[in-house]
Amino acid sequence: MVPLFLKKFLGLNNLTVDYGRSNILENEKKIGIVTHFYPKINVAVIELKDGVKNGDTIIFRGSTTSLEQIVESMQIQHEKVEKATANQSIGLKVKDIVRVNDIVYKKTV
């Protein structure tokens, strides 16, 4: 963290330090967390804190992950669904590797 006197001296009063965490943009809402990943079939299991539906744009962010994609195929208990609500676990087909504990965000309009 940058000391206050140093910020004032350097004219950096509005400086924020990130320390490796991705900033959440205004048009992004945290909707869940990755609890499992199956690399052979590229499926992530996500514990939802908010709803998601087919066609939504989601973003996976973690220490080494940054992936944005459109929700095209998801399942609950091996049944294909069009939408899911908070407190459900979904299986989601992903385009690239994601990792356990990656945070999932949904782009809002």
JOURTA-V634327 format. One record per backbone hydrogen bond with DSSP energy under -1.0 kcal/mol. NH is the residue of the N-H (numbers start at 1). CO is the residue of the C=O. E is the energy in kcal/mol with one decimal. If there is no record, write none. Layout:
NH/CO/E ; NH/CO/E
//
This chain:
7/3/-2.0 ; 8/4/-2.5 ; 9/5/-2.3 ; 10/6/-2.5 ; 12/7/-3.6 ; 15/12/-1.9 ; 21/18/-1.3 ; 28/25/-1.7 ; 29/106/-2.2 ; 31/104/-2.9 ; 32/104/-1.5 ; 33/47/-1.5 ; 34/102/-2.5 ; 35/45/-3.0 ; 36/45/-1.2 ; 38/43/-3.0 ; 43/38/-1.6 ; 44/92/-2.7 ; 45/36/-2.5 ; 46/90/-2.5 ; 47/33/-2.6 ; 48/88/-2.8 ; 49/31/-4.1 ; 50/31/-1.4 ; 52/84/-2.2 ; 54/82/-2.9 ; 55/71/-2.7 ; 56/53/-2.0 ; 58/69/-3.1 ; 59/105/-2.7 ; 60/67/-3.3 ; 61/103/-2.7 ; 62/65/-2.2 ; 67/60/-2.2 ; 69/58/-2.5 ; 71/56/-3.0 ; 75/91/-2.4 ; 76/79/-2.3 ; 79/76/-1.6 ; 81/74/-2.1 ; 84/52/-3.0 ; 87/48/-2.2 ; 90/46/-2.2 ; 91/75/-2.9 ; 92/44/-2.9 ; 93/73/-2.0 ; 94/42/-2.9 ; 101/34/-3.1 ; 102/99/-2.1 ; 103/61/-2.9 ; 104/32/-2.8 ; 105/59/-2.9 ; 106/29/-2.8 ; 107/57/-2.8 ; 108/27/-3.3
//
